[in-house]
Amino acid sequence: MRGIGRQRRLRGPVILGMAAVVAVAVGGSLAATQASAAIKAPAAARGGHGGLSISKQYFGSTVEPYTGKETAVYRYTLSNAKGLSVKILTYGGILQEINVPGANGREADVLLGFKTLQDYVTEDSPPVTSNGGPYFGELIGRYGNRIANGKFTLDQPGAGPVTYTVPINNNGNSLHGGLVGFGNHIWAAQEVHGHGYVGLQLTLVSPNGDQAAAAGTPGCPNGCTGYPAELKDVTTFTLNNANQLGIHYKLTNESTNLNTVTNVTDHA
């Protein structure tokens, strides 16, 4: 793999550090351990075990790039018995707020972010831009940080070294997945409950050739092949009564005949 930096080739689950660079081999996987946009009244908080709860609000709708269809976006709130709450959007897997109790008894949001869904769609990581965006709170993928010149090379089964090209969006490089990264998609959500914690599991499936584009399109003057292999990203946020917020990443290469590259993180 060229123009990216260090890599690890995977054939089974591994723990992934926040800044690690990872190449996912065939069949492999890797694992690692405010708002006002048309919001309806939240559903009753669920959970209640030890003061831990999760609730869900409608947050608006926007077009999902994979389907081209207008799709509902929800905001989930995780809360604990200590007065800490975390708000997460299904759009971009965005960690929108972390509200903490202060010494003076007043609550404070300690994250940078936007108030509305439209703000996130147009300002956070706009699909066509010369320098990326602030990426406030997003789940970053397929590839966090920069791919030099938007090119990398991987050995593929039966084919040997293959060079791939992805959209340029940051000073001649590809940043945070390209023009339409994971932070521009609407993730499937599932509430999770465990011993001593409450959580939200988000899932996104990136198709083989994600970010491919024809010659002359923004970021791809000579065309882009996109990323190889189908990649499934399952990211789970957890909160406990020790005021610990966990972000757990599990990525699986779903293609049986292609290697791929990934480097995920959170931009909160």
C-alpha positions as CSV (number, residue, x, y, z in Angstrom):
1,M,0.0,0.0,0.0
2,R,1.6,3.3,-1.1
3,G,0.9,6.9,-0.1
4,I,-0.8,6.0,3.1
5,G,1.7,5.1,5.8
6,R,1.9,2.1,8.0
7,Q,-0.5,-0.8,7.6
8,R,-1.5,-4.1,9.2
9,R,-3.0,-7.0,7.2
10,L,-5.9,-8.7,9.0
11,R,-7.2,-12.2,8.9
12,G,-9.1,-12.2,12.2
13,P,-10.4,-9.8,14.9
14,V,-7.8,-7.4,16.3
15,I,-8.0,-4.3,18.6
16,L,-7.6,-1.1,16.6
17,G,-6.1,2.0,18.1
18,M,-7.8,5.3,17.3
19,A,-5.0,6.4,14.9
20,A,-4.0,3.0,13.5
21,V,-3.9,2.4,9.8
22,V,-5.3,-1.0,8.8
23,A,-5.5,-3.0,5.6
24,V,-8.3,-5.6,5.8
25,A,-7.6,-8.8,4.0
26,V,-10.1,-11.1,2.2
27,G,-12.8,-12.2,4.6
28,G,-11.0,-10.6,7.5
29,S,-12.4,-8.3,10.2
30,L,-11.1,-5.8,12.7
31,A,-12.6,-4.7,16.0
32,A,-11.9,-2.0,18.5
33,T,-12.6,-0.9,21.7
34,Q,-28.8,22.0,20.8
35,A,-30.9,20.6,18.4
36,S,-34.1,21.9,16.8
37,A,-34.5,20.6,13.3
38,A,-38.2,19.5,13.2
39,I,-37.8,17.6,16.4
40,K,-40.9,15.8,17.7
41,A,-41.5,15.0,21.4
42,P,-39.1,12.3,22.5
43,A,-40.2,8.8,23.2
44,A,-40.2,7.7,26.8
45,A,-36.7,6.9,28.0
46,R,-36.0,3.2,28.1
47,G,-33.7,1.4,30.4
48,G,-33.8,2.6,34.0
49,H,-31.4,0.1,35.4
50,G,-29.2,1.9,37.8
51,G,-30.3,5.2,36.4
52,L,-29.1,4.4,32.9
53,S,-31.5,5.2,30.0
54,I,-31.8,5.7,26.3
55,S,-34.4,7.8,24.4
56,K,-35.1,8.6,20.7
57,Q,-36.2,11.7,18.9
58,Y,-37.0,12.5,15.3
59,F,-34.4,15.0,14.0
60,G,-35.5,15.6,10.5
61,S,-34.8,14.0,7.1
62,T,-32.3,14.2,4.3
63,V,-31.2,12.3,1.2
64,E,-29.2,9.1,1.8
65,P,-26.4,9.1,-0.8
66,Y,-26.4,5.3,-1.3
67,T,-30.1,5.1,-2.1
68,G,-30.9,8.7,-3.3
69,K,-34.0,8.6,-1.1
70,E,-35.2,11.1,1.5
71,T,-34.6,9.2,4.8
72,A,-35.5,10.0,8.4
73,V,-32.8,10.9,10.9
74,Y,-33.0,10.3,14.6
75,R,-31.2,11.6,17.7
76,Y,-30.6,9.2,20.5
77,T,-29.8,10.3,24.1
78,L,-27.9,8.1,26.5
79,S,-28.1,9.2,30.1
80,N,-26.7,8.0,33.4
81,A,-27.4,8.4,37.1
82,K,-24.6,11.0,37.5
83,G,-26.3,13.6,35.4
84,L,-24.2,13.0,32.2
85,S,-26.0,12.7,28.9
86,V,-24.8,12.0,25.4
87,K,-26.6,12.8,22.1
88,I,-25.9,10.8,18.9
89,L,-27.4,11.3,15.5
90,T,-28.0,8.5,13.0
91,Y,-26.8,11.0,10.3
92,G,-23.0,10.5,10.1
93,G,-23.0,8.7,13.5
94,I,-22.5,12.2,14.8
95,L,-21.7,12.6,18.5
96,Q,-23.6,15.9,18.8
97,E,-23.5,16.7,22.5
98,I,-21.8,15.5,25.7
99,N,-23.6,17.3,28.6
100,V,-21.8,17.2,31.9
101,P,-22.7,18.5,35.4
102,G,-20.5,21.3,36.5
103,A,-19.2,22.1,40.0
104,N,-21.8,24.9,40.2
105,G,-24.6,22.5,39.5
106,R,-25.1,23.9,35.9
107,E,-24.9,21.5,33.0
108,A,-22.5,22.2,30.1
109,D,-22.2,20.8,26.6
110,V,-18.4,20.2,26.1
111,L,-18.5,19.4,22.3
112,L,-18.4,21.6,19.2
113,G,-21.3,21.0,16.9
114,F,-24.4,22.4,15.1
115,K,-28.0,22.9,16.1
116,T,-29.8,21.5,13.1
117,L,-29.6,18.6,10.7
118,Q,-29.4,21.0,7.8
119,D,-26.4,22.7,9.4
120,Y,-24.6,19.3,9.5
121,V,-25.6,18.4,5.9
122,T,-24.4,21.7,4.4
123,E,-21.5,22.7,6.7
124,D,-20.0,19.6,8.5
125,S,-18.5,17.7,5.6
126,P,-20.1,19.0,2.4
127,P,-19.9,16.5,-0.5
128,V,-18.2,18.9,-2.8
129,T,-15.6,21.1,-1.2
130,S,-12.0,22.2,-1.7
131,N,-10.8,21.6,1.9
132,G,-13.1,19.1,3.6
133,G,-15.0,20.6,6.6
134,P,-14.9,20.7,10.4
135,Y,-16.4,17.2,10.5
136,F,-17.8,18.0,14.0
137,G,-18.6,14.7,15.8
138,E,-18.7,12.5,12.7
139,L,-17.8,8.8,12.5
140,I,-14.9,9.0,9.9
141,G,-14.5,6.5,7.2
142,R,-13.7,4.7,5.1
143,Y,-10.3,6.3,5.8
144,G,-9.5,8.8,8.5
145,N,-6.8,11.3,7.8
146,R,-5.2,11.7,4.4
147,I,-4.4,9.4,1.5
148,A,-1.5,11.1,-0.4
149,N,-2.6,12.1,-4.0
150,G,-5.8,10.0,-3.5
151,K,-3.9,6.8,-4.5
152,F,-3.0,3.5,-2.8
153,T,-1.9,0.1,-4.0
154,L,-2.9,-3.3,-2.5
155,D,-2.1,-6.9,-3.5
156,Q,-5.3,-8.6,-4.6
157,P,-5.8,-12.4,-4.9
158,G,-4.9,-13.6,-8.3
159,A,-4.2,-10.1,-9.6
160,G,-1.1,-8.9,-7.7
161,P,-0.6,-5.2,-7.0
162,V,-3.6,-3.0,-8.0
163,T,-3.7,0.8,-7.7
164,Y,-6.9,2.5,-6.6
165,T,-7.9,6.1,-6.8
166,V,-10.3,8.0,-4.5
167,P,-11.6,11.6,-4.7
168,I,-9.2,14.5,-3.9
169,N,-10.7,17.0,-1.4
170,N,-7.8,18.4,0.6
171,N,-4.8,20.1,-1.0
172,G,-4.2,17.3,-3.5
173,N,-5.0,14.5,-1.0
174,S,-8.1,12.5,-0.1
175,L,-9.3,13.4,3.4
176,H,-11.6,11.4,5.7
177,G,-13.0,9.1,3.1
178,G,-13.4,11.5,0.2
179,L,-16.2,13.7,-0.9
180,V,-18.9,11.5,0.5
181,G,-17.5,9.7,3.6
182,F,-19.2,7.8,6.3
183,G,-20.1,11.1,8.0
184,N,-22.4,11.9,5.1
185,H,-24.5,8.7,5.4
186,I,-27.5,7.7,7.5
187,W,-26.7,4.7,9.7
188,A,-29.0,2.0,10.9
189,A,-29.5,2.1,14.7
190,Q,-30.2,-0.4,17.4
191,E,-30.4,0.2,21.1
192,V,-28.3,-2.0,23.3
193,H,-28.4,-2.7,27.0
194,G,-25.8,-4.5,29.1
195,H,-24.7,-5.1,32.6
196,G,-23.9,-1.7,33.9
197,Y,-24.2,0.2,30.6
198,V,-26.6,1.5,28.0
199,G,-25.7,2.0,24.4
200,L,-26.4,2.6,20.7
201,Q,-25.2,0.4,17.9
202,L,-24.9,2.0,14.5
203,T,-24.3,0.0,11.3
204,L,-23.3,1.1,7.8
205,V,-22.4,-1.1,4.8
206,S,-20.0,0.5,2.3
207,P,-20.2,-1.2,-1.1
208,N,-17.4,-2.3,-3.3
209,G,-16.3,0.7,-5.4
210,D,-17.5,3.2,-2.8
211,Q,-16.5,6.7,-4.0
212,A,-16.0,5.6,-7.6
213,A,-16.6,8.4,-10.1
214,A,-16.3,9.2,-13.8
215,A,-13.5,11.4,-15.2
216,G,-14.2,15.0,-14.8
217,T,-16.3,14.8,-11.7
218,P,-15.3,16.8,-8.6
219,G,-12.2,15.4,-7.1
220,C,-11.7,12.9,-9.9
221,P,-10.3,14.6,-13.0
222,N,-9.1,11.3,-14.4
223,G,-11.8,9.2,-12.8
224,C,-11.8,7.3,-9.5
225,T,-12.0,3.6,-8.9
226,G,-13.2,4.0,-5.4
227,Y,-12.4,1.7,-2.5
228,P,-12.2,-2.1,-3.1
229,A,-14.4,-4.6,-1.3
230,E,-17.7,-4.4,0.6
231,L,-17.0,-3.1,4.1
232,K,-19.4,-3.4,7.1
233,D,-18.9,-0.9,9.9
234,V,-20.6,-1.6,13.2
235,T,-19.8,1.2,15.8
236,T,-21.3,1.1,19.3
237,F,-21.5,3.9,21.8
238,T,-21.8,2.9,25.4
239,L,-22.3,4.9,28.6
240,N,-22.0,3.7,32.2
241,N,-22.3,5.3,35.7
242,A,-18.6,5.8,36.0
243,N,-19.1,8.6,33.4
244,Q,-17.2,6.5,30.8
245,L,-18.3,7.0,27.2
246,G,-17.0,4.1,25.0
247,I,-16.8,4.0,21.2
248,H,-16.3,0.4,20.0
249,Y,-15.5,-0.2,16.3
250,K,-16.0,-3.5,14.4
251,L,-15.3,-3.6,10.7
252,T,-15.6,-6.7,8.5
253,N,-14.5,-7.2,4.9
254,E,-17.6,-8.8,3.4
255,S,-15.9,-9.5,0.0
256,T,-14.4,-13.0,-0.5
257,N,-12.0,-12.0,-3.3
258,L,-10.8,-8.5,-2.5
259,N,-8.5,-6.9,0.1
260,T,-9.2,-3.4,1.3
261,V,-7.9,-0.6,3.5
262,T,-9.6,1.3,6.3
263,N,-8.8,3.6,9.2
264,V,-11.8,4.7,11.3
265,T,-12.1,7.2,14.1
266,D,-14.5,9.7,15.6
267,H,-14.2,13.5,15.0
268,A,-15.9,14.7,18.2
